[in-house]
Amino acid sequence: MSLFDQFLIIAAIICSFSGCTAISMDRAVETETVSAVSESGYSDSDSLSESTIYFEYDKYNLSASAVSEIRGLAKSIKSNSSRVRIEGHCDERGTREYNLALGERRANAVSELLQVNGVPSISITTVSYGEERPVVYGSNESSWSKNRRAVVKVL
């Protein structure tokens, strides 16, 4: 068994104990989810536009302003029949595995609200980068608050 296979097994065990699945199994099949480990096919230059949703420390629930912004995005995405990639990010605190799971929950929260507002699940892809792609470097609240985010890229 390779080191990568062992990592996937351990990550699955950790996720099952931490409850990191925020969607039901029937929805999990509908939405394509990509982890940062297997993310080689994406390019940042593919995006036509993007929006950023910010989160509180160690949270993945959406604020009232985020809900409003996502509803507006849903209208635009539906009218243009666009595809969407949602990238979940975290600050540097926490383990790599925990942050990947939290980033996934953040991306899934945005995905679910887009779906509730009429965006077909087939048009949505989610990926978690955890702490791997900070937008601001630094070990202080100012930096951390900008790195706790979900980026919605319209393709």
C-alpha positions in Angstrom: 0.0 0.0 0.0 1.5 3.3 -1.1 1.9 6.3 1.3 -0.8 8.2 -0.7 -3.3 5.3 -0.2 -2.5 5.3 3.6 -3.0 9.1 3.7 -6.4 8.7 2.0 -7.5 6.0 4.4 -6.4 8.1 7.4 -8.1 11.2 6.0 -11.4 9.2 5.5 -11.2 8.0 9.1 -10.6 11.5 10.4 -13.5 12.9 8.3 -15.9 10.2 9.5 -15.1 11.0 13.1 -15.2 14.8 12.7 -18.5 14.8 10.7 -17.0 16.7 7.8 -19.7 15.7 5.4 -22.1 18.6 5.3 -24.3 17.2 2.6 -26.4 14.1 2.3 -25.1 11.1 0.4 -27.6 11.6 -2.5 -26.3 15.2 -3.0 -22.7 14.1 -2.5 -23.0 12.0 -5.7 -24.4 14.9 -7.7 -21.6 17.5 -6.9 -18.1 16.8 -8.1 -15.6 17.3 -5.3 -11.9 17.6 -5.8 -9.3 17.6 -3.1 -6.2 19.8 -3.2 -4.1 16.6 -3.6 -5.8 15.7 -6.9 -6.3 19.2 -8.3 -3.8 19.1 -11.2 -6.4 19.9 -13.9 -7.3 23.4 -12.8 -5.9 26.7 -13.9 -6.5 30.1 -12.3 -6.6 31.7 -15.8 -9.8 29.7 -16.7 -12.0 32.0 -14.5 -14.2 34.7 -16.2 -15.1 36.3 -12.9 -14.8 35.5 -9.2 -16.3 36.4 -5.9 -14.9 35.8 -2.4 -17.0 34.8 0.6 -15.3 35.2 4.1 -15.8 33.1 7.2 -15.3 33.4 10.9 -12.6 31.4 12.6 -13.2 27.6 12.5 -16.7 28.2 11.0 -18.4 27.3 7.7 -21.8 28.9 8.2 -22.7 31.8 5.9 -23.3 35.4 7.1 -26.3 37.3 6.0 -24.2 39.4 3.6 -22.7 36.2 2.1 -26.2 34.7 1.6 -27.2 37.9 -0.3 -24.1 37.8 -2.4 -24.5 34.1 -3.3 -28.2 34.6 -4.3 -27.0 37.4 -6.7 -24.4 35.1 -8.1 -26.9 32.3 -8.6 -29.1 34.6 -10.7 -26.1 35.5 -12.9 -24.9 31.9 -13.2 -28.4 30.7 -14.1 -28.9 33.4 -16.8 -25.5 32.7 -18.4 -25.6 28.8 -18.0 -22.1 29.1 -16.5 -20.0 26.5 -14.8 -18.7 27.3 -11.3 -15.7 26.1 -9.3 -15.8 26.9 -5.6 -12.5 26.8 -3.8 -12.5 26.4 0.0 -9.6 28.0 2.0 -8.5 28.2 5.6 -6.0 30.2 7.7 -2.7 28.4 8.8 -4.0 27.3 12.2 -5.0 23.7 12.5 -3.6 20.6 10.9 -3.4 20.1 7.2 -6.1 17.4 7.3 -8.4 19.5 9.5 -8.0 22.5 7.2 -8.7 20.5 4.1 -11.9 19.2 5.7 -12.9 22.7 6.8 -12.2 24.1 3.4 -14.4 21.4 1.9 -17.2 22.3 4.3 -16.9 26.0 3.3 -17.0 25.2 -0.4 -20.0 22.8 0.1 -21.9 25.5 2.1 -21.6 27.9 -0.8 -22.4 25.1 -3.3 -25.6 24.1 -1.4 -26.9 27.7 -1.4 -26.2 28.0 -5.1 -28.2 24.8 -5.7 -31.1 26.0 -3.5 -31.2 29.1 -5.6 -31.5 27.1 -8.9 -27.9 26.5 -10.1 -27.8 22.9 -11.3 -25.4 20.7 -9.3 -23.9 19.4 -12.5 -22.6 23.0 -13.1 -20.7 23.1 -9.7 -17.3 21.7 -8.8 -15.8 22.2 -5.3 -12.2 21.9 -4.3 -10.5 22.4 -0.9 -7.1 23.9 -0.6 -7.1 24.1 3.1 -4.3 26.3 4.2 -2.2 25.7 1.1 -3.0 28.9 -0.9 -3.1 31.9 1.4 -4.0 35.2 -0.2 -2.1 37.1 2.5 1.0 35.8 4.4 1.3 36.5 8.1 0.5 35.0 11.4 -2.0 37.6 12.8 -5.7 38.1 12.7 -5.6 40.6 9.8 -3.9 37.9 7.6 -5.9 35.0 8.9 -9.3 36.8 8.3 -8.5 37.2 4.6 -7.5 33.6 4.2 -10.7 32.1 5.7 -12.7 32.2 2.5 -14.4 30.4 -0.3 -13.7 31.7 -3.8 -16.5 31.3 -6.4 -15.0 31.2 -9.9 -17.4 31.5 -12.8 -15.9 29.6 -15.7 
